[in-house]
Amino acid sequence: MQMQTNQELEDELHPEYDFSKMQGGVRGKYVERYRAGTNVVLLDLDVAQAFPTSDSVNEALRMLMQIAQRQKLNTALGSTSQT
């Protein structure tokens, strides 16, 4: 069974949506932000209450990374000094 294909695209926009008459639009306004990428993370309510801004979340995570690095270093130094 062969499916029929429509050679012409149907214009589904209503006539009142004439984008050629729109003014003020800027092409590529957010292209740099898009290229840089975004990383959206949804926080649970209790976490969002403790860290209400992205700066506070980043600060807490950086501190956690520092603690983890110190712990890793202490563990590595402790295991080599006992041999």
WOGITA-V298963 format. One record per residue. OMEGA is omega as a letter, one per 20 degrees, with the letter a starting at -180 (999 if undefined). NEAR is the number of other ideal C-beta (glycine too) atoms within 10 Angstrom. Layout:
BEGIN
omega | near
OMEGA | NEAR
OMEGA | NEAR
END
This chain:
BEGIN
omega | near
a | 2
a | 4
r | 4
r | 5
r | 5
a | 6
a | 5
r | 5
r | 6
r | 6
a | 7
a | 6
r | 9
a | 7
a | 6
r | 5
a | 9
a | 9
r | 7
a | 4
a | 6
r | 8
r | 4
r | 4
r | 7
a | 6
r | 5
a | 7
a | 9
a | 8
r | 9
r | 8
r | 9
a | 10
r | 7
r | 7
r | 6
r | 6
a | 4
r | 4
r | 7
a | 6
r | 12
a | 8
a | 7
r | 8
r | 13
r | 12
r | 9
a | 12
a | 16
a | 11
r | 9
r | 9
a | 9
r | 11
a | 16
r | 11
r | 12
a | 13
r | 11
r | 10
r | 10
r | 10
r | 10
r | 10
r | 10
r | 10
r | 10
r | 10
r | 10
r | 10
r | 10
r | 10
r | 10
r | 10
r | 10
a | 9
r | 9
a | 8
a | 7
a | 6
999 | 4
END
